[in-house]
Amino acid sequence: MPDYLILGAQRAGTTSLYHYLTEHPAVLPAPVKEIHFFDHRFHRGVGWYRSHFPLLRWLRAEAARRGHRLVVGEASPYYLFHPAVPERVARVLPSARLIVLLRNPIDRAYSHYQHERRLGRETLSFEAAIEREAERLRGEEARLLRDPRYRSDAHRFHSYLARGRYAEQLERWFAHFPREQLLVIRSEDLAASPQSELEAVRQFLDLPVVADWPPASPTHHHRASYPPMPPELRARLCDYFAPYNAHLAALCGRDFGWDR
């Protein structure tokens, strides 16, 4: 079973962080990066989830052979946002180390929108999509909490603004886990200073110090190009997110610097 989970946020660098981590010799990659057990496959049962990871006796034998502990984890960026996931993880993996990447919510929302457009799951303009978001998402959280088999396309694909209200999501996790089990990383810091942020992750996961990790020149993943957001719309979203960013700063005791 996994030692750590990368919870999200979506479009915030989870793929890059996952691949950086799996370059460390003490970190074993999962068969697939995103297993999505705790969000829309929870009904398959813990045995199904366990089958994705090495047996404990094999891990112990391999760690003894290599001379250092081994850890395994996965990264499913919907975990942060799905309302039922914190309680499920607390039930199945109460000791897991949890990593969260948070990106400027305006940039995250626009990247999310462009991603859905490329995949053909969004036909509206960005401005129209965020205007209709509340209508699209109405009632979806309640249904997700009621029915573990329910998958909400609207909640997954059209939650451009809602996924950027980070404090609401973190509060659900803090209700089930002590804060020392969650590491919150600013995505912009991971992009600008990957070595220092990866060293913080290494310490958080108690990984051994090894040569050539963190990598001197990390590779970035999933960089797509698209037209810039209109300045007037960006200004509107800055005003929209300001109170939510203030809530996040109070919750985490740090200024994320996204309102400047």
C-alpha positions as CSV (number, residue, x, y, z in Angstrom):
1,M,0.0,0.0,0.0
2,P,1.3,3.5,-0.7
3,D,3.4,5.5,1.7
4,Y,2.5,8.8,0.1
5,L,-0.2,10.4,-2.1
6,I,0.1,13.4,-4.4
7,L,-3.4,14.8,-4.1
8,G,-3.4,17.7,-6.6
9,A,-4.2,20.3,-7.6
10,Q,-4.9,19.4,-11.2
11,R,-2.8,21.5,-13.6
12,A,-0.5,22.4,-10.8
13,G,2.6,20.3,-11.5
14,T,1.6,16.9,-10.1
15,T,3.0,15.0,-13.1
16,S,6.4,16.8,-12.8
17,L,6.6,16.1,-9.1
18,Y,5.6,12.5,-9.5
19,H,8.3,11.9,-12.2
20,Y,10.9,13.8,-10.1
21,L,10.2,11.5,-7.2
22,T,10.3,8.3,-9.1
23,E,13.9,9.2,-10.2
24,H,14.9,8.8,-6.5
25,P,16.3,5.2,-6.0
26,A,14.2,4.8,-2.8
27,V,10.9,5.6,-4.6
28,L,9.2,2.8,-6.6
29,P,6.8,3.9,-9.2
30,A,3.2,2.6,-9.2
31,P,2.1,0.7,-12.3
32,V,0.1,3.8,-13.3
33,K,0.5,7.3,-12.0
34,E,-3.2,8.0,-11.5
35,I,-5.0,5.0,-10.0
36,H,-8.1,7.1,-9.0
37,F,-9.1,4.6,-6.4
38,F,-10.3,7.0,-3.7
39,D,-12.4,9.1,-6.1
40,H,-14.3,7.1,-8.6
41,R,-13.1,3.5,-8.1
42,F,-13.6,3.2,-4.3
43,H,-16.4,0.7,-4.8
44,R,-13.8,-1.8,-6.2
45,G,-12.5,-2.4,-2.7
46,V,-9.2,-2.1,-0.9
47,G,-8.0,-5.5,-2.3
48,W,-8.2,-4.1,-5.8
49,Y,-6.2,-1.0,-4.8
50,R,-3.6,-3.1,-2.9
51,S,-3.0,-5.2,-6.1
52,H,-1.4,-2.1,-7.7
53,F,1.5,-2.1,-5.2
54,P,4.3,-4.5,-4.2
55,L,3.8,-6.9,-1.4
56,L,5.1,-5.8,1.9
57,R,7.4,-8.8,2.3
58,W,8.9,-8.1,-1.2
59,L,9.4,-4.5,-0.2
60,R,11.2,-5.5,3.0
61,A,13.4,-8.0,1.2
62,E,14.3,-5.5,-1.5
63,A,15.0,-2.7,1.0
64,A,17.4,-5.1,2.8
65,R,19.1,-5.9,-0.5
66,R,19.5,-2.3,-1.4
67,G,20.5,-1.1,2.0
68,H,17.8,1.6,2.4
69,R,14.0,1.9,2.9
70,L,11.7,1.9,-0.1
71,V,8.5,3.9,-0.5
72,V,5.8,3.8,-3.1
73,G,3.0,6.2,-3.9
74,E,0.6,7.5,-6.5
75,A,-0.6,10.8,-7.8
76,S,-4.3,11.3,-8.6
77,P,-5.0,15.1,-8.8
78,Y,-8.7,14.7,-8.4
79,Y,-8.2,13.5,-4.8
80,L,-7.8,17.1,-3.5
81,F,-11.1,18.3,-4.9
82,H,-13.4,15.3,-4.5
83,P,-15.5,15.8,-1.3
84,A,-15.5,12.1,-0.2
85,V,-11.8,11.4,-0.6
86,P,-10.3,12.7,2.6
87,E,-12.5,10.4,4.8
88,R,-11.8,7.5,2.5
89,V,-8.0,8.0,2.7
90,A,-8.2,8.5,6.4
91,R,-9.9,5.1,6.7
92,V,-7.6,3.1,4.4
93,L,-4.3,5.0,4.8
94,P,-4.3,6.9,8.1
95,S,-0.5,7.2,8.2
96,A,0.1,8.2,4.6
97,R,2.1,11.3,3.8
98,L,0.1,13.7,1.7
99,I,1.5,16.2,-0.8
100,V,-0.4,19.1,-2.3
101,L,0.7,21.5,-5.0
102,L,-1.2,24.8,-5.3
103,R,-0.9,27.0,-8.4
104,N,-2.2,30.6,-8.9
105,P,-5.9,29.8,-9.2
106,I,-6.3,32.1,-12.2
107,D,-3.5,30.3,-14.1
108,R,-4.8,26.9,-13.0
109,A,-8.3,27.7,-14.1
110,Y,-7.2,28.8,-17.6
111,S,-4.9,25.9,-18.0
112,H,-7.7,23.6,-16.9
113,Y,-10.1,25.2,-19.5
114,Q,-7.5,24.9,-22.3
115,H,-7.0,21.2,-21.4
116,E,-10.7,20.5,-21.6
117,R,-10.9,22.3,-24.9
118,R,-8.1,20.2,-26.4
119,L,-9.8,17.0,-25.3
120,G,-13.2,18.1,-26.7
121,R,-14.9,18.2,-23.4
122,E,-15.6,21.9,-23.4
123,T,-17.3,23.9,-26.2
124,L,-18.0,27.2,-24.5
125,S,-15.6,30.2,-24.4
126,F,-13.7,30.5,-21.1
127,E,-15.8,33.5,-20.0
128,A,-19.0,31.7,-20.7
129,A,-17.8,28.5,-19.0
130,I,-17.0,30.3,-15.8
131,E,-20.3,32.1,-15.9
132,R,-22.1,28.8,-16.2
133,E,-19.9,26.9,-13.7
134,A,-22.2,27.2,-10.6
135,E,-25.2,26.0,-12.7
136,R,-23.2,23.0,-14.0
137,L,-21.9,22.0,-10.6
138,R,-25.1,22.5,-8.7
139,G,-25.9,19.3,-6.6
140,E,-22.9,17.4,-7.8
141,E,-21.0,17.3,-4.5
142,A,-24.0,16.0,-2.6
143,R,-24.5,13.2,-5.2
144,L,-20.8,12.3,-5.0
145,L,-21.0,12.0,-1.3
146,R,-24.2,9.8,-1.5
147,D,-23.1,7.4,-4.2
148,P,-19.5,6.0,-4.4
149,R,-20.1,4.7,-7.9
150,Y,-21.2,8.1,-9.3
151,R,-18.9,9.9,-11.6
152,S,-19.6,13.6,-12.3
153,D,-18.3,14.9,-15.6
154,A,-19.2,18.4,-14.6
155,H,-17.4,18.2,-11.3
156,R,-14.3,16.7,-12.9
157,F,-14.1,18.7,-16.1
158,H,-15.9,22.1,-15.6
159,S,-14.8,23.1,-12.1
160,Y,-12.5,25.8,-13.3
161,L,-13.1,28.3,-10.4
162,A,-14.1,25.8,-7.7
163,R,-10.9,23.9,-7.9
164,G,-9.0,27.1,-7.1
165,R,-10.8,27.7,-3.9
166,Y,-8.1,25.8,-2.1
167,A,-8.8,26.6,1.5
168,E,-12.2,24.8,1.3
169,Q,-10.5,21.7,0.0
170,L,-7.6,21.8,2.6
171,E,-10.1,22.2,5.4
172,R,-11.7,18.9,4.5
173,W,-8.2,17.2,4.7
174,F,-7.3,18.9,8.0
175,A,-10.5,17.5,9.5
176,H,-9.1,14.0,9.0
177,F,-5.3,14.4,9.2
178,P,-2.9,16.3,11.4
179,R,-1.2,19.1,9.6
180,E,2.2,17.5,9.8
181,Q,1.0,14.8,7.5
182,L,0.4,17.3,4.7
183,L,3.1,19.2,2.7
184,V,1.8,22.1,0.8
185,I,4.0,23.3,-2.1
186,R,3.5,26.4,-4.2
187,S,3.7,25.3,-7.8
188,E,5.5,28.4,-8.9
189,D,8.3,27.6,-6.4
190,L,8.6,24.1,-7.8
191,A,9.0,25.5,-11.3
192,A,11.4,28.3,-10.3
193,S,13.5,26.4,-7.7
194,P,12.9,22.7,-8.1
195,Q,16.0,21.5,-6.2
196,S,15.0,23.3,-3.0
197,E,11.4,22.2,-3.2
198,L,12.4,18.6,-3.9
199,E,14.7,18.7,-1.0
200,A,11.7,19.6,1.2
201,V,9.8,16.7,-0.3
202,R,12.8,14.4,0.4
203,Q,12.8,15.4,4.0
204,F,9.0,15.1,4.3
205,L,9.1,11.5,3.0
206,D,12.2,10.7,4.9
207,L,14.1,9.5,1.8
208,P,17.8,8.9,2.0
209,V,20.3,11.5,0.7
210,V,21.7,10.2,-2.6
211,A,24.0,11.6,-5.3
212,D,22.4,13.2,-8.3
213,W,19.0,13.8,-6.6
214,P,17.4,16.2,-6.8
215,P,18.4,16.3,-10.5
216,A,20.4,19.3,-11.5
217,S,18.3,20.1,-14.5
218,P,14.8,18.7,-13.9
219,T,12.5,18.1,-16.9
220,H,9.2,19.8,-17.0
221,H,6.1,18.0,-18.1
222,H,2.8,18.9,-19.8
223,R,3.7,22.4,-20.9
224,A,1.1,23.5,-23.4
225,S,0.9,26.8,-25.3
226,Y,-2.3,28.7,-25.7
227,P,-3.4,32.4,-26.2
228,P,-3.1,34.6,-23.1
229,M,-6.1,35.5,-21.1
230,P,-7.6,38.9,-21.8
231,P,-6.3,41.4,-19.2
232,E,-9.7,42.6,-18.1
233,L,-10.9,39.1,-17.5
234,R,-7.8,38.3,-15.5
235,A,-8.4,41.4,-13.4
236,R,-12.0,40.2,-12.7
237,L,-10.7,36.8,-11.6
238,C,-8.1,38.4,-9.4
239,D,-10.9,40.2,-7.5
240,Y,-12.9,37.0,-7.4
241,F,-10.1,34.9,-5.9
242,A,-8.8,37.6,-3.5
243,P,-11.0,36.5,-0.5
244,Y,-10.4,32.8,-1.1
245,N,-6.6,33.4,-1.3
246,A,-6.8,35.4,2.0
247,H,-8.6,32.4,3.5
248,L,-5.9,30.1,2.3
249,A,-3.2,32.4,3.7
250,A,-4.8,32.4,7.1
251,L,-5.3,28.6,7.0
252,C,-1.7,27.9,6.1
253,G,0.0,30.8,7.8
254,R,1.7,32.0,4.6
255,D,1.1,34.5,1.8
256,F,1.1,32.7,-1.6
257,G,1.7,36.0,-3.4
258,W,-1.0,35.5,-6.1
259,D,-2.8,38.8,-5.6
260,R,0.1,41.0,-6.6
